[in-house]
Amino acid sequence: MDHKVQATRSALHSSGDECTGRFTSVHWKSADTDAEMSRTWKRQRACVHVWDPFFLDDNWGETTTAVTGTSEHSLSQEDIVRITKDLEDSVGLDCRRYVTRSIAVILGLLVFFTPLAFLVLPHILWPDKQQRCETACEGLVISVAFKLLILLLAVWALFFRPARAGLPRVFVFRILLAVLVLLFVTSYWLFYSVRILHSQDPDYKDIVQYAVSLVDALLFIHYLAVVLLELRQLQPCYSVCVTRATDGETRHYNLGQLSIQRAALAVIEHYYCDFPIHNPALLSASKSRAAKHLAGLKVYNVDGPGNNASAGIAQSQSRAMIAAAARRRDTSHNELYYEEAEHERRVRKRRARLVVAVEEAFTHIKRMQEEEPKKAPGDVMDPREAAQAIFPSMARALQKYLRTTKQQHCHSMESIQQHLAFCITNKLTPKAFLEGYLTPGPTLQYGKDHWLGRRWTLISEASVTSGLKDGSVFLLKCVDFCLVVTSRKIPYVQMSEEYIDPKSHKFVLRLQSETSV
Amino acid sequence: MSFVPGQPVTAVVQRIEIQKLREGENLILGFSIGGGIDQDPGQNPFSEDKSDKGIYVTRITPGGPAEVAGLRIGDKIMQVNGWDMTMVTHDQARKKLTKKREDVVRLLITRKSLEEAVKHSKGSHPRQ
């Protein structure tokens, strides 16, 4: 794989000197499997300045740095392996997951085979002393079998689901249930071994009834597990307010009684669905304004060094700066207003051009009907080729619009063409095709590099296994941004009823007549 | 002009005598009335207390007998020829005013400016 990477890289560099701006190439068409796609995608990230077909003006350098930070690194075999490994969980977390899973499986097997052991052991240990199994006894054996089957299915449904996330602390309720089951089964075994095995009780019906009671109790513990793990948090109890720290996007959700880590998991899952994608390019304007505020004033220390304590100097300096800034006539609000109006106008103009270009491009393609006489094979195209055929006519307008709204790093050319092919296949209108580019959508809609392998850190003053309370605050930190979550209790509602007799709806006319005399 | 139920009503009134004018078959007075205990007092624009169900003068024909006699728009009619007008229906009031056999109606009317005039005169000449 190493030489393949190197060879392709050199090929890319050599053909890049021509910079023809072709949209199709051999190496994109050959990407058939998913793994192949991800590898070609990674190579594209490294060498994007060569293959960028939007080489329309001189600021291609701006495109390079905006797309990804790795464009200046050269990829080698180790880097590719490292990237792939980063995308999966680290070794420590895997270990814990396997340990928990293996403990669960062992416990499950123990619980499952205990009733069977209770039934089978007397026959093995003292076969000669056993009574025959009568009708009632046989009925009980059948019921044990079916209850065990139901228990097996129920445990598989509840516990053996793919794990959604790796949480920092263990799940308290599961530990509780596991301990309860263990205690339970242990006490049953104790009783069994002392009273039945030791005394070699010949009455088989009693043993079968004992096994039936064990299975019943296990089914009830499973019911308890369903209530504790699934049902308890369904009723909404707290309203959480989630704010993204960088740009202030806020949403509110209703959660039930959960521990802080489970509430954080629910919030993250909602985040991926509801919040528009985090775009760091949109924050640069406010940062530059803040820098201008600070840069406007210079503080000189006239008294000379060593006069006061350094803390006193710093305080007086900052106070002087604040006072001077308050007195200064600041016209930056004016600049902001006109800048925003100008930007709005520019965006609208580009958007109008884009909509017209896309509508025109879509008119060039017509879906071929089955009844039409067969055209020459050169004319008939599959969706991907059709997308590549009409893409150049709208590429420029789309690229300009994405640059104006600072979204160009969210959409690669490949993804745009794929989306276009998808829209053509499913008979979507031009407006439907443009919807994803005109409004920023939720994070999952974009390519995998925006959300794959994200690590979230839960920062909380209270313990993460403690329950959510009114006024509890915690932070969810990601690499680029931070989510601040505050919770409020949904108030207790006291409702009273009022009965209205249907016959009580009566009306009178309100007159105000005027008579001339 | 407001009243307390159960207590006698006191008001400063002006006596106005209107000669009815004959127009063809009808005797007209030249004004319009509004109000009455069967009407909605909240829509009366002239009353101070919006629960007052008395009879009010709502329009005056310019140059008519009422204007000549000194009736003004917004006046509340307390008595007509001795008949009380503070607790009558609209129709009863109309009937009392348009009796065919009477040529003259003597009204007792009250308005806000009368009370203020009395207060002024009392104030400027105390204990006369």
Interface residues (C-beta under 8 A of the other chain):
Chain A: R510 L511 Q512 S513 E514 T515 S516 V517
Chain B: I28 L29 F31 S32 I33 G34 D38 Q39 D40 G42 Q43 N44 T58 R59 T61 H90 R94 L97 T98
